[in-house]
């Protein structure tokens, strides 16, 4: 293989750089040097602090032979990944306000903060519909259940994001609203008829394409009605080249979801999956596994004719086009103080109270943490945000294992339970339910009322079947913990 062809293939790879609390991005230095030497097309950044991310993105662009796509998963604002940036509520929480301008402003704020850090590609929005309670991965990430309304919201989000010079990404094509298995753990199969999928599930993607979305992310899901070969959409020529390219007339970037997930490597190696994904129609591959293995497999496929040279050149051109399109980081449209203050207020605004009103808290508030998400993938968010927000408001908030006579006010139970990657289930663990009921019984034995806080999809709290005053905070991110804490303080004695 010629060196130019090898360099072209390398541009189809987007490795992941993960920040660690102990070493920052230092642990990724060997991967960074290897990636730049090979000439990859970009990076996905996971975690980090604002200033460090800005410095790293600048360094990567300066050292690269070509403009890079610097991606991050910012479904819930730039603060979802980067410390110091603004965290936002999940999409379902924002759309529950029935205020499309709030959604636009959230997308705009996220893009502005991302771009000032050198992140030019937001792997959002989720275009999947929220169709099944049995779905272990979508939940509050979705904008709703009604395809027509979600299509309008998706369009608004994409237009606001890309107006700031940051690529948006419609995911996960052709829709993961009907899966009942977690692709992080196994390969889901959706048996829904093709006409139903095209009428309902594809509507938000059609709207995204009409709105000029820069990229579409594939799903690692089998749709027999769309491709009888029963390969995941990521590897399917029928779904990507016939349905997405030809029928839906989409000509921008197709990006494969992480190529190391269990669903796409079932029965094959990550390198073999990489070849099949590019052959199927993907332009770039997120998290392709070992770079040398992936690149070597692509080279062999290129040499033996499995990959058509013209097909590869189209992908290289698309990647370069969008890397050049993205606005460079600058202070021209840096988020204002009003922007970031609005972001914090948005979290307060989406908080809901059920079975209220909330009883007023005393000067001392005891709180028990019940964590149903401890088995999920990825770094765990600290569970201290509610208490810290209450302390800032002058309350002596204490994290305890059980209620004590130290406080006569309501006992607060904070339940972390959501649909998150790697959890692989849609119901509370029996021990979670038992722990909540035990804390309630202990509080009532001390003649204290109970306040529940649901930090996740409201449907998880509903599984408890309890009628105690409940704060629905939509998610366990720090921003939502703090909003819940402030909500409790509005009812001071």
Phi, psi and omega in degrees: 000140178287154180298318177302321180293321177297319180294324177296315180297322180298330181291348179277355185257134179235088180288164183254132175250116184255127176282143176237146181300330184279317186239005183063227177267004183301323181295341182267000184306313179301320179293320179299311182297317178298315183297315181293324179295322179286330181091043180298165184272353180165188181218152167253128181259132179236111179083173179125173178250147189314307184294320179294322178294317180299316180295319181293315181300319179296316179299315181299316181294320181294324184274347182279149177284345182215162179300139184254151165270122177250107189256156171205151179270100186240048179300327184245045178084165181296334179290348175299326182251323195242120179297136181098342176269172186274122173274146181233162177294162174301158182304320181298324179292317180295315182289341177295341179284347181055046182225095185295334178291327176296321178295315178301317183293324178296317179295320181295314179299315180300314182295319180296316179293321179298313185294324179294341176266358182088007176273115187249008182217110178264119182282061181209160010262163170289124178256001178291144177273149178270088190254334187229132172295334182282358179284119186272004192229343186263288176052233186285359175288336183278158179270357178151188184254336184272116187301318183293317180291318178299322178301319178294319181292319178301315180300315180298317182296313183296315181298319180292320180295309187285341173295341179266007178082020179242131179295138170261167182217112178279124184218154005242106188297138002269021177124128180250019182292343185251007181285149176238010176229153181270118179300340175294338186245329184198171183272114177281151175234128178251114185267010183298140178300151185300319183296325179290318178298316182290326181286322188251295189297326183278348184304312179298327179289323175300317180295319179298317180295316178298329179278003176080029182302137185289327185213152175234130178262136181277161176255146174271064185223143178269133177233086184305328181290339179261333178211108185291348178287349175060041170259155178302152181306324180303331184253005191262113174296325181298316183280319185275314185272322180276306184287304186286311183285308188279306185285317181270356174056046179263129184232015177262199188290132167254123181244133176281135171302169186315123186277006177256359181292149185304323186298324186268342179258010177293115179084007180203163176277165178298323179293319177296320178297324179300315179297314182295325180292315178294317177298324181291333179138359178287139178272320179224154185241119178281136177048066187281008183083208179300122187296316181297319179297314181296314182294320178297319179295319178295321178298313180299317180293325178293316182292323184269004175091358177298321175256126180279131181306320181294323178298317179295317181298322177300317180295318179298317179295318180298315180299313181295319179305313185282331175293325177283329180293323186301139180287137177290157178294133175201174183264008184300315180236046177298144178302136179276169175300325178294323179299309185290325176296320177299320179301317179294320180292330179298320178299319177296324187291328185275348179300134178240151176241128175245155180055033182276187005283165177286137174291146181293140178276155178271193179285335175246128179237120176265141185222132175253136179261128174240119189246108177265358185254012188293341181268000184288158178288161173088167181295138181279137176284138176303141184263025187254000189297322181296310182298319181295319178296322180291322178295321177299331179273008176092009180263141177275080182273131184232131174274123185228161177277336181201155178295147180230169177289359183296334181230139177258357182280185180299145173267129184259129175247116180260112181259116174267107182207121184206172171274103184228155184303133176087353180283317170071019178212166184234011178230152178296145173296145176305322180291332175294311179299316181297320181295318178298312182295326178294318179295320177299315181297319179294321179294317181293330176296334177265013179058042179245144175285167182234138171242127175264141171238122179262110181257080184160189178303129182306337182292337177289318178297322181299333180296339179288336179065029183258155182243019175290153176308130189229131174261120178261112186253002168073335183193165182262003178300158183303320182298323181281328173300314182294321178296321178296319178297318178294325178298321178296323184287346178291347180246041178295151174285000000 
